[in-house]
């Protein structure tokens, strides 16, 4: 068994990154938070306010296995 999933720490991290990078609405939501100190945490709070708790593939935005550092970096690079 190999570590990681498609270059990401695991499936959950890959799935969240995939949706943020490929869904226009999620992409634009994430861009709004790219300059804050904890962009992914801010993104999750924004999604929670909208009632969105998971990706369309049912991966929770607050899944404990997410690589938050990698998601922060991805959002900062949008």
Secondary structure, 3 states (H helix, E strand, C coil): CCCCECCECCHHHHHHHHHHHHCHHHHHHHHCCCCCCCHHHHHHHHHHHCCCCECCCCCECCCCCCCHHHHHHHHHCC
